[in-house]
Amino acid sequence: MDEMIYNEIPLLNQPYLIAGFEGWPNAAEVSSFSLQHLVETLKAKRFASIPMDNFYQISSNRPAAIIKDGRLMELNFPGNHFYYSKDPLGKDLILFSGIEPHLRWDIFTDLFLDLAQRFGVPQIITLGGTYDYIPHTHPTVVSAVYNREDLRKDILEAGLNLTEYAGPISIHTFLLEAAGKRGLKAVSLWGHAPRYLQARNIRVACGVLKKLSGLMKMELDLSRLESAGDYFDQQVSDLVNQDPKLQEMISKLEGAYKSSGRPIPFGKREESKEDKVVYIQAFLKRQEDEEKRES
């Protein structure tokens, strides 16, 4: 039988539930990294988990091993974990960090929402990332999807764009629909990352968390993330300056963005043979190795 695994039953005061998922809705690692940052900075404590066995294909989410000098030292399994953070002067939070399920979305969603109702959650907010035709030189775009009309005003006041999309959905949208049927408010925030930068995008993750802070009317400490985002921007600039074709492509994107005032809607443009995808991880790793050699 599927059931939630509880390590503790914390006493929480109407906590918001913030969720992030690895997998398809995790472009530029915006979703998973944002949740990781919140768990670490808020020193949140794990208290519950959703079992993995009946929702995932192990060949798609394999356990990770640490092997030293031929000896197996550690074996780690992926997981779906809930954490809590109590703030006597602010809002209590429940944070969920997990993986988008491959199977049985209805059962998974029931377990997720059962926990939300058990702790009197007034609102669920999921954080996601999507690749888009947007230049990295412009302010971060964060769009929102909501499941009840009475959320629209708060979303607009927080400076969020309203999502325009038609196509395959993620677990985020499935959760919003199921939450609405239970009378629960739910919002999904999406950070739009430049599609030509295939890497963890700290700048976009920071932009999503800033909008989350405004939507919840809760101060979040993002100073460390902002500094890391500045460093990331500098590394990207160094990379772009080395590639004239990439500079030309970004210049075209900037022109399209300036004329429209928004990124080209996802799925509205066919890919061109001239489009360039930069797998920036290798570049950043090379710079890191060079810095270590120089020190």
Secondary structure, DSSP 8 states (H G I E B T S, - for coil): ----EES-----SS-EEEEEEESTTBGGGHHHHHHHHHHHHTT-EEEEEE-STTT--TTTS--EEEEETTEEEEEE---EEEEEE--TTS--EEEEEEE--SS-HHHHHHHHHHHHHHTT-SEEEEEEEEEEB--TTS--EEEEEESSGGGHHHHHHTT-EE----S---HHHHHHHHHHHTT-EEEEEEEEEETTB-S--HHHHHHHHHHHHHHHT-----HHHHHHHHHHHHHHHHHHHT-HHHHHHHHHHHHHHHHHSS-B-TTSS---TT---B-HHHHHHHHHHHHHHH-
